[in-house]
Amino acid sequence: MTINPNVRNVAIVLVLAALVAFLPGGGTGAGVVIQALSLTFLASLAWVASILYRQNRTTLYSLGNRHRTALYAAAAVLALTLSATHQLWATSGGSVAWLVLVGASIYVGVAVFWAARKY
């Protein structure tokens, strides 16, 4: 007897949900698994970023100190802003600050890219 893959997948999700809901400490275990997956995802992003940096190191150094500093600062501001999204969106002033910071970071990144493509 062959079971439909969609029915099988739904059954798996329901069994996992029942384990989390009814086993003692299931919520804590699920939290640990989510944190482990999040850390694995962040580690893989860092690994990809290091590979991209190594492959484009010459291009980055050819930008010059001023443009390279602006690009790194824009990336840092964007990373900090995105990590504080929840807190910034809690107030109207924070929402405006979030939009300004993200927009400025993207603008600086595009401006550096544009300047690099001029030559």
Secondary structure, DSSP 8 states (H G I E B T S, - for coil): ----HHHHHHHHHHHHHHHHHHSTTHHHHHHHHHHHHHHHHHHHHHHHHHHHHHHTHHHHHHT-HHHHHHHHHHHHHHHHHHHTHHHHTTSHHHHHHHHHHHHHHHHHHHHHHHHHHH-
